[in-house]
């Protein structure tokens, strides 16, 4: 009943809307000198933007632990998620990390996720080992601690209980899922959505995981550019993040070097509701007054980005994974606040970022490194 009422409101809004809107064990250093740039031509201008650079404040690097699976040797850590509650195998504050490669280092063959504690020198514990998440490159925990893992190679998004038991799988329209995020809108009787990017179709697929909203997997956004790469070189929509405060999604595309914001994400209900036009900087929206897309940033210093995280103050840190493993911090208005080179390696190895904290003063950053197969924490 609630969903029908919600859908009716969207239809009414649509009738009023226009159709478009315009092997090395070295620890990555948190103190490597970066440089700051600003490109005013690329900015959007939301109100109350915090232009404090968090990246500049992160001076201490802590090794949290190895992400190599203790049972089958899977390696190649990618995405990071943090348990919000204590249930089953998971304790509040623990980290869940995906492994994209197998024990030989072959990209796309990893089938495990690991649990690590947030303290230094944690030991990995296998959470899930399942061929349905082969090529694991995205993991998200729902409000009930169900884990949704994206199998880039398997072409599936699979859900597991808080005890690591298989629950459900989702296939088409997904073909090569590349990142996923839980979106639990704070409103009473609101839908909790799972959003998944796809590196083959250049799309975002969503479905509700509670009793409200649209439970049917639907390709709600299409048109992101992809490079049809293999192994570690895959580029397309990835690094998806959700702002509960704004009910907005953020997606980075390493083909076009863009960051795109999807507004009012919980209103995405119908197929191809938003189309990213060629080049990634302009958009066509079926129901502009309900939900649309905005360009946050385009161009240098972005260079083949894959990973992204949302800071407590609403700004973003992006990893130029394919383009030299440089971190780029960008304010919500598109201002570049800082850049930081991880090291001098040209081999892509920073595939996962996760910010923590509640303010500028206590913000910190977790990152995964496929060169060392470790999880790190950078803190102030």
C-alpha positions in Angstrom: 0.0 0.0 0.0 2.8 2.4 0.9 4.7 1.7 -2.2 1.7 2.2 -4.4 1.1 5.6 -2.8 4.7 6.5 -3.3 4.7 5.4 -6.9 1.6 7.5 -7.5 3.3 10.6 -6.2 6.2 9.9 -8.5 3.9 9.6 -11.5 2.1 12.9 -10.7 5.5 14.6 -10.3 6.6 13.1 -13.6 3.6 14.6 -15.5 4.7 18.0 -14.2 8.4 17.5 -15.0 10.5 18.1 -18.0 12.2 15.2 -19.7 15.8 16.2 -19.3 18.3 18.1 -17.2 20.3 20.0 -19.0 54.4 -8.5 -3.1 56.0 -5.4 -1.5 55.6 -5.1 2.3 56.2 -1.4 2.6 53.6 0.6 4.4 52.0 3.4 2.3 53.0 6.7 3.9 50.3 9.1 5.2 52.7 12.0 5.1 53.8 12.1 1.4 53.7 15.7 0.3 50.8 16.5 -2.0 49.7 19.7 -3.8 46.4 21.6 -3.9 44.7 22.9 -7.0 41.4 24.5 -7.8 39.4 24.5 -11.0 36.5 26.9 -10.6 35.1 26.0 -14.0 34.3 22.5 -12.7 32.4 23.4 -9.6 28.8 23.2 -8.5 27.7 25.4 -5.7 25.7 23.9 -2.9 25.3 25.9 0.2 27.3 25.5 3.4 30.3 23.7 1.8 33.1 22.8 4.2 36.4 23.4 2.4 38.6 22.1 5.2 41.1 19.6 3.8 41.0 16.3 5.8 43.6 14.7 3.6 46.2 17.3 4.6 45.5 16.4 8.3 46.1 12.7 7.9 49.7 12.3 9.1 49.8 8.9 10.8 49.7 5.5 9.0 48.7 2.4 11.0 48.8 -1.2 9.6 45.4 -2.8 10.6 46.3 -6.2 9.2 46.7 -8.6 6.3 43.6 -9.2 4.1 44.9 -12.6 2.8 42.2 -15.2 3.5 43.5 -17.7 6.1 41.8 -20.7 4.4 42.3 -20.4 0.6 44.8 -17.6 0.3 42.6 -15.2 -1.6 44.2 -11.7 -1.9 43.8 -8.4 -3.7 41.7 -6.4 -1.2 39.2 -4.0 -2.7 36.2 -2.4 -1.0 35.7 -1.8 2.7 32.6 -1.7 4.8 32.1 -1.2 8.6 29.6 -3.1 10.7 27.1 -0.8 12.3 25.8 -3.3 14.9 26.9 -6.5 16.6 25.1 -9.5 15.1 26.2 -13.0 14.2 29.9 -13.1 13.3 30.1 -9.3 13.2 30.9 -6.9 16.0 30.1 -3.2 15.7 33.1 -1.4 14.3 34.7 -4.4 12.6 35.6 -4.1 8.9 34.6 -6.3 6.0 36.9 -6.4 3.0 36.5 -8.1 -0.4 39.3 -10.1 -2.1 39.3 -9.7 -5.9 42.2 -12.2 -6.6 42.9 -15.8 -5.8 46.0 -17.2 -4.0 48.1 -17.0 -7.2 47.2 -13.3 -7.6 45.0 -13.8 -10.6 42.6 -10.9 -10.7 38.9 -11.7 -10.9 39.2 -15.1 -9.2 38.8 -14.1 -5.5 35.7 -15.5 -3.8 36.1 -14.4 -0.2 35.4 -11.5 2.2 37.4 -11.0 5.4 36.6 -9.6 8.8 39.2 -7.5 10.6 39.1 -5.6 13.8 39.6 -1.8 13.7 42.8 -2.0 15.8 46.4 -2.5 14.6 47.7 -6.0 13.9 44.3 -7.5 13.4 44.1 -11.0 11.9 41.7 -11.7 9.1 38.8 -14.1 9.7 36.9 -15.6 6.7 33.4 -14.2 6.7 32.2 -15.6 3.3 33.8 -18.0 0.8 31.5 -18.5 -2.1 31.9 -18.8 -5.9 28.8 -16.7 -6.3 30.9 -13.6 -5.5 33.8 -14.5 -7.8 35.8 -11.4 -8.5 34.5 -9.8 -5.3 34.9 -6.0 -5.7 32.1 -4.5 -3.6 30.6 -5.3 -0.2 27.9 -3.4 1.7 26.2 -4.2 5.0 22.5 -3.5 5.4 21.0 -2.1 8.6 20.4 -5.7 9.7 24.0 -6.7 9.0 23.2 -8.7 5.9 26.2 -8.5 3.6 25.7 -7.8 -0.1 28.8 -8.7 -2.1 29.4 -7.9 -5.8 30.9 -10.6 -7.9 32.4 -8.8 -10.9 33.3 -12.1 -12.6 30.3 -14.1 -11.5 28.0 -11.3 -12.6 26.0 -11.6 -9.4 25.2 -9.6 -6.3 24.8 -12.1 -3.5 23.4 -11.6 0.0 24.6 -13.4 3.1 23.4 -13.4 6.7 25.3 -12.0 9.6 26.7 -15.5 10.1 28.1 -15.7 6.6 25.4 -18.0 5.2 24.2 -17.6 1.7 20.7 -15.9 1.6 19.9 -14.7 -1.9 21.4 -13.8 -5.3 20.6 -11.2 -7.9 21.6 -11.5 -11.5 20.2 -9.6 -14.6 20.1 -6.7 -15.2 23.5 -6.9 -13.5 26.3 -8.3 -15.6 29.5 -7.2 -14.0 28.8 -5.5 -10.7 31.6 -3.2 -9.6 30.6 -1.6 -6.3 27.5 -1.4 -4.1 26.1 0.7 -1.2 23.3 0.4 1.3 21.0 3.4 1.3 18.8 3.5 4.4 16.7 6.6 4.3 16.0 7.8 7.9 12.3 8.5 7.3 9.6 6.4 9.1 8.3 3.5 6.8 11.0 4.4 4.2 12.6 2.1 1.8 16.1 0.7 2.3 17.7 0.3 -1.0 20.8 -1.5 -2.3 22.5 0.3 -5.2 25.0 -1.5 -7.4 27.1 -0.1 -10.2 27.9 -2.3 -13.2 31.2 -2.0 -15.2 29.9 -3.8 -18.3 26.6 -2.0 -18.8 27.6 1.4 -17.4 24.6 1.4 -15.2 23.2 1.6 -11.6 20.8 -1.1 -10.5 18.7 -0.8 -7.4 16.1 -2.7 -5.4 14.6 -2.4 -1.9 15.7 -4.8 0.8 12.9 -4.1 3.3 9.1 -4.0 3.1 9.0 -0.6 1.4 10.0 0.7 -2.0 10.6 -1.2 -5.2 11.8 -4.8 -4.5 12.5 -5.6 -8.1 16.1 -5.1 -9.4 15.8 -2.3 -11.8 18.4 -0.5 -13.9 17.6 3.0 -12.8 20.6 4.9 -14.2 22.3 4.1 -17.5 24.9 5.6 -19.9 28.1 5.7 -17.8 31.1 5.1 -20.1 33.1 1.8 -19.6 36.4 0.6 -21.0 35.7 -3.1 -21.3 39.0 -3.7 -19.5 40.0 -6.9 -17.7 41.9 -7.8 -14.6 42.9 -4.8 -12.6 42.3 -2.4 -15.5 38.5 -2.3 -15.5 37.1 1.2 -15.6 33.5 2.4 -15.5 31.0 3.5 -12.8 32.4 2.5 -9.4 33.1 3.7 -5.8 29.4 4.4 -5.2 28.6 6.3 -2.0 25.3 7.4 -0.3 24.7 10.5 1.7 21.8 9.9 4.1 21.7 13.7 4.9 21.1 14.6 1.2 19.5 11.3 0.0 22.1 11.4 -2.8 24.4 9.0 -4.5 27.9 9.8 -5.7 29.5 7.8 -8.4 33.0 8.1 -10.0 33.7 7.0 -13.6 37.4 6.4 -14.5 36.7 6.5 -18.2 35.6 10.1 -18.3 37.3 11.2 -15.0 34.0 12.4 -13.6 32.2 12.5 -10.3 28.4 12.5 -10.6 25.8 13.1 -7.9 22.4 11.5 -8.2 19.8 13.5 -6.3 16.9 12.1 -4.3 18.1 8.6 -4.8 15.3 7.0 -2.9 12.9 8.2 -5.7 14.6 6.2 -8.3 11.9 3.6 -9.3 11.7 3.1 -13.0 14.0 1.8 -15.7 16.6 4.2 -17.1 15.2 7.1 -15.1 18.5 8.9 -15.6 20.7 8.7 -18.6 24.3 9.8 -18.5 25.0 11.2 -22.0 28.3 10.5 -23.9 31.3 12.1 -22.2 29.7 11.8 -18.7 29.1 15.5 -18.0 25.5 16.0 -19.2 22.3 14.1 -18.3 18.8 13.3 -19.4 16.3 12.8 -16.7 12.8 11.4 -17.1 11.4 13.0 -14.0 13.6 16.0 -13.4 11.6 17.4 -10.5 11.8 14.0 -8.7 15.4 12.9 -9.3 18.2 13.9 -11.6 22.0 14.0 -11.9 24.6 16.8 -11.3 28.2 17.0 -12.3 30.4 17.4 -9.2 33.8 17.3 -11.0 35.4 16.5 -14.4 39.0 16.2 -15.5 42.4 16.6 -14.0 43.6 15.9 -11.3 41.3 12.9 -11.7 43.0 10.2 -13.7 41.5 6.7 -13.9 39.8 6.8 -10.6 38.2 3.6 -9.2 37.7 4.0 -5.4 35.9 6.8 -3.6 34.6 7.6 -0.1 32.4 10.2 1.5 33.9 12.2 4.4 31.9 13.2 7.5 31.8 16.8 6.3 30.2 15.8 2.9 33.3 16.1 0.8 34.9 13.3 -1.1 38.3 11.5 -1.4 38.9 9.7 -4.7 41.7 7.2 -5.6 43.3 7.6 -9.0 43.8 3.8 -9.0 44.6 3.3 -12.7 46.3 6.7 -13.1 49.1 6.4 -10.5 47.4 5.7 -7.1 47.1 9.4 -6.2 44.4 10.5 -3.7 42.3 13.5 -4.6 40.1 15.4 -2.1 37.2 17.3 -3.6 34.7 19.5 -1.8 31.0 19.2 -2.4 31.2 22.4 -4.6 33.8 20.8 -6.9 36.9 22.6 -5.4 40.0 20.4 -5.3 41.3 20.7 -1.7 44.4 18.4 -1.8 46.1 15.7 -3.7 48.4 13.0 -2.2 50.6 10.5 -4.0 50.7 7.1 -2.2 54.0 6.1 -3.7 55.9 6.2 -7.0 54.4 2.9 -8.3 52.6 3.0 -11.6 51.0 -0.4 -10.8 47.3 0.1 -9.7 46.9 -0.9 -6.1 44.6 1.4 -4.2 41.1 -0.1 -4.8 39.2 0.6 -1.5 38.6 3.7 0.6 36.4 4.2 3.7 36.2 7.3 5.7 35.2 7.3 9.4 34.5 9.9 12.1 31.8 12.5 12.9 33.6 15.8 12.3 36.7 17.4 10.7 38.6 16.9 14.0 38.3 13.1 14.2 37.9 12.1 10.5 40.2 9.2 9.4 40.6 7.1 6.4 40.9 3.3 5.8 42.4 2.1 2.6 43.2 -1.3 1.0 46.4 -1.9 -0.9 46.7 -4.8 -3.4 50.4 -4.5 -3.6 50.9 -5.3 0.1 47.6 -7.1 0.6 47.0 -5.1 3.7 44.4 -2.7 5.2 45.7 0.6 6.5 44.3 3.4 8.6 45.4 7.0 8.1 44.6 9.2 11.0 45.2 12.7 12.3 
